[in-house]
Structures are given as structure tokens and as C-alpha cells.
Amino acid sequence: MVVDDKSGARVLDCTAANRMFWVKRESNKVLWTDVESELEVPADMIVDIRSTDFVDGQFHTVIFDPPHWWGDKPQKNYYSNKNEEDTRVFIEKYNMKYRGVTYYGTDKYVTKKSLLGFINASQREIHRILDDYGVLWFNWSDVKIPLSKILPFFDQRWDVMIKLQIGSRKQNLSKHQNWWVMFMKKEVSN
């Protein structure tokens, strides 16, 4: 099932949150999904990427930006705020300089094991819904787990094509390295 005006979308952002890194936040070429239903910028569809109703090979590009850590309590961390008002109050309380609503789902996974299980199950489903030689863009920040420890959760059906270190205004306030990793779906022999 796909939203009617998105039936031709070939790009899937499966952890869209509030679409914070998107320049163009509305497009019939991109399907924005998330498991969270109470976001400031609502997803096109509520979907758990670990198990979807999408057909095999439906997308040529998937964006996957999972939570980068676990165990936050709702509204107790900047990244667990789902709307503008909660974010504004948090920023004022802690005299922070961030802008916009950034929700990362860090309140969804209580343990490291549950987060790693989510990432592993998600990459399997993403592999299924990508077309041959489809591309997965994976965002990671070494907050609690370095990228080198996360990559093994992506199985041998992927080729790592690009590992791009990125910086941002937010990163300048922390010591964590941020990454975009581009995986290409390998050809599967019959």
C-alpha cells in the first residue's frame, strides 16, 4: 500500500522523523515513512521498516537514519522531542542553539541490543524492497557505537560504496563523528 499521490515514488525515507535534512520536504517522488505517528511534520505513511507491505524491488533508493543511541526518556533529551513547542522549551531550559525539530527516536529503544536488532532487521527488509543494484544511504553518528561496530549488522548482500565523514554546526558542539554510508545491493545469483 502506498499513498495515492506517492504511487510512483522510487525514493523511500524509511525513518523520516521531521524531514530535517531534506531541502525539499514535499515531493511526489519521495515517500516519507516513520513508525512515529505524532511528529511535527507527519510521515506520508506509518510504517515499521522491519516488516512492510511494499513489493519486492519497489524502490531504487532508500534513506535509513535510525536512532544512534538508546535509552532516552521521552522529552528528556533534545532528540526525543517530537514537536516545535517541546523543542523550544528544551532549548530555552538548557540555553542551546539548535533550530528546528529534530526527533531521532532515541526513546524507542531501551537497550543497545534492541537498537542493534532494529538495525539488522531493517537492513534485511530494505534489501528486499530495493530493486537490483538499488542504493541504501545510511546515516550514523558514533555517539555510543563507532561505525566500524555497526557495519557488520549489514549482511554480505551489500557492497559498501562510499563512507563519507560529515560535519555540521551541531557536530562542532560534540566529539562524535557523523557518517553517511552508501550501500549498493549486490546481484543475487539464483
N, C-alpha and C positions, 0 to 999 in steps of 0.2 A: 504494500500500500504506500502510495506517495501522494502528497498534497497535489490537488488537481493542477494548479499553475506551476508545479515543480516536476511534472511527469517527465520532462526532458532533461532534468538536471543530471549532469555527469560528474559533478564535484560534490562530495559529501564532507561536511564538517560534522563529525560524529560526537564532538564534545564542545559544542558551540558556546556554551555559557552565555555571556552577553556580547559576543562577537567583537571583543575588544581589539584584536589585532587586525581586523578587517577594515580596509579603507572603504570598500563598497559593501554596506551592510544589507542591501536588498538587491537580489538578482534572481531571475528565474532559472539561471544556470547553476546555482548553488543551492543545495538542500542543507539547511542547518537543523541538526537534531541534538537533543540532550536528554538525559534522564531526569533532569530537574524541571519541574513544571512552574515554579514560582520565580522566574527570572525577570529582571527589568526589561530586557529585550527577549521576548519569548521565542523559543525554538519553533521551527515550522512543524515539527513533529516531536512527540515524546517517544524516545527510542532508547533502549538499553543496547549498546553496541555489541555486547557479548552474545546476543541472540536476536536477530532481526528477521523481518519478513521480506527483506529485499531479495531480488532474484540473483542467482549466480552471475557474476560479471557485470552488474548493473552500472558500476561507476568506474571512471578511468583515473580519478584522483580522490584520495581520502586524506583529510586533515585529522590528526589524532593528538590532542593536547590534554592528557589525563592529569589528575592531581599529581603533584610532585612530592607530596608527603602525606601523612596520615595523622589522625587523632585530634584534629581541632574540634572544639565545641562550636555549634552554630553561633554566629555573630560575635565570637570571641577573638577572631583573627581577621585582619583586613580581607584575606582571601576567602573567608566563609560568608561574607556579606553578599546578599542576593539583589539588593536594590539600592537606589541612589541615597535614600534617607539614612539607612543603616550605615552606608559607607561614609556619608558626610559626618555623622555623629562620631564614628570611629576615628576619622581623620582629625576632627577637632579635638577629641579626647586625647589623642596621642601626638598632636601637633605634627602631623605628617604632611607630605607634599604631593601625594598621589592624586590623580584625577580619574574620574570615571568609575564605573562599577566593574570590578574585576572579581568574578566568582570562579574559584578553582575546584570546588568540591572537596576541599581538604577535611570537611566534616563528614563525608560519606564513608570513609574507610577508617576504621578504628585501629587496625593493626597494619604493620608492614606486610604481613602475609596476605591480608585481604586486598591490599592495593596491588601487590605483585600478581595475585590471582586474577584481578580485574584486567591488568595489562596483558597477561598471557592469553586469557580467553578472548579479549578484544582483538588482538592481532590475528587470531585464528579466524574469527568472523570477518574481519576486514579482508583477509586474504580471499575468502570465499566470494565476497561481493565485488571485489576488484576484477576488471577484465584482464585478459592476457597482457602481461607487461605493464599492468597498472602501477600507479605510483602512490606510495604512502608517505606523507610528510608527518613526522613525529617530533613533537616539541618536548624537551626535557630540561629541567634545571636541577643541578647537583645539590639540592638543599640538604637531603639526608642520604641519598644514594647516588654515587657517581654513575655517569652514563655507561662506563665500562661494565658495571654490575647489572644494568638494565638490559643492554643489548642481547644477552643470552636468552632473555624471555621471548625474543623474536626467533622463531624456528628457522630451520635450514631452507625453507621455501622462499626466503627473501635474500636479495643482494643489497648490501649497503652501498649506495652510490655516492652520497655526499654526507659529510659530517661538518656542519657549519657552526662555529662558535659565534654567538651573538652577544651584543651588549645592549644595554638600554639605560635610560635615566634611573630606573628602579635598580638595575644591577649595580650601578655606581654606589648605591646605598648598602650593598651586601657584598659578600665574598663568594657567592655562588656563581658558577659558570652556567650559562644558558646555551642550549643547543637546538638546532633543527637538524634532523637526520632524514635523508631521503632514502627510502627503501624502494626497490623495484621488485615486483612479483616475478619470481623465476618461472621459466617454462616448466610445466609439469608433464613428464612423459607418461604415456598411457600404459 
